[in-house]
Amino acid sequence: MKKAIMLLAAVSLVFLSGCGETSSTASIPSSVVSDIKIRIRGESTVMVDKTTELTVTVSNDSTYKGFTASISDENIATYSISGSKINVTGKKIGDTVLTVTSAADTSVSATYNIAVVANTTPVITITADKSLIGQNSALNLTASVADYQKIPYFSWKSVNSKGTLTGDKGAASAVYSANVPGSDIIEASFYVGEEMFTGQYKVTVVADHTGWIGLATAEDIKNNLLIDATIENNYYLKNDIDLGGYVIPYNGRIFTGNLDGQGYSISGFTVTGNSGDKNSNGGFFHEVGVGAYIMNIGFKNVEIGEAGSGWGTSVICCACSGNLENIAVSVKHTFDNSSLQDAAGWFPFNSAFVGIFKENSTYKDIVVNVETEPEAGYNTIFADVAYPAGGAEGISAQGGQTFSVDGFYTNSTVIGGSVWDWGSPVEDLSEYHSGLSWSSTPISTYDNLNSDIWKIETGKIPELKPIIL
């Protein structure tokens, strides 16, 4: 049995794990503080050839003599001491016991059970009876692990915070209570030594439309969403709505409510800008405000022409401070903005999606189709955003990207936005899939899109489908 001695610089407090904690005063002189305690904390399971770090605290030891350690079977695991830490390394599958003893009073010790398991990559699978769930409803989840010999101690998490998780601490089951509409990812994780293993389950929370306003006709759209006002109510589409070529007038409408398309689309309209201002700044909405949520909706057969050319006119809005999720856009830009080039060489850009990504706005699971003809119009319209807010290149820019994009799919190669006085082009393009050929892109490319919301087929643009609980 191997022993090592380590002096501690100070007394600290941690949790006791393993088999015990003892204290004694009988065998130490009166000059030493009585009631010495030893506590050990850390993950007690470790893989072969891997190491787990344990923390040891010796309290009520006024001599600060520290502790010694031993392990019952060094063929199963070995250890080393570094300060108040003990590093345990697995050698072969089995169980052994680590003993930590006070150097000031050898009658005081604590033991800690060590389990050494095979060096594998455990695979966590989470199952539930459905993945589409109504707001204010509950979902029962169960996690199982393949290629692992012990019973894991699980930690559960709602990644996008659309719901809350309850259940017994560390258990392989949990209850998810849906609170907020949108896409969520539920994770179940556990540690083996210092390594964490995680499984995921995608969930879509469908809004409860109680008290919301249903929209079924073109007149419903015009009278509720295209008015010159701040629009604060909540709306949902009852079906696809064709505006029949309607030219959306420029005005100051700001959307601050919720709009749930339920998988349906608004189609057949033209976006214009401010005729009295070359900056244009048009869109279906002029602005989507802080806290607004637009989800599960398509904007199809949309046209932007000369009347909409300008600094940030786009299909959905000129400026967005809200949240857009599961959005499909199909647009044609018929004007060559480069014809507006000034003496300094600047000319304005449009966007097929949003003109300005403002601070703290979010964009998740977006599909944008930009018509390639006419070519000049295609080349002067960004697929995603014309002028992002955030970045370090602009005159008054922030220190970094202040919005997030999670899953953006487009056939266009004109992406990222332009430098301007609020910031630089999009800095993080890791969640972008650009230059896609809709007819030949493999289905696996769309792995971020939720099949509860999207219809994904070989050789076709991903399409939203009606959401039915």
Secondary structure by P-SEA (a helix, b strand, c coil): cbbbbbbbcbbbbbbbccccccccccccccccccbbbbbbbccccccccbbbbbbbbbccccccccccccccccccccccccccbbbbbbccbbbbbbbbbbccccccbbbbbbbbbcccbbbbbbbcccccccccbbbbbbbbbcccccccbbbbbbccccccccccccccbbbbbbccccbbbbbbbccccccccbbbbbbbbbbccccbbbbccaaaaaacccccccccbbbbbccccccccccccccbbbbcbbbbcccbbbcccccccccccccccccccccccccbbbcccccccccccccccccccccccccccbbbcbbbbbbbbccccccccccccbbbbbbcccccccccbbbcbbbbbbcccaaaaaaaccccccccccccccccccccccccccbbbccccccbbbbcccccccccccccccccccccccccccccccccccccccccccccccccc
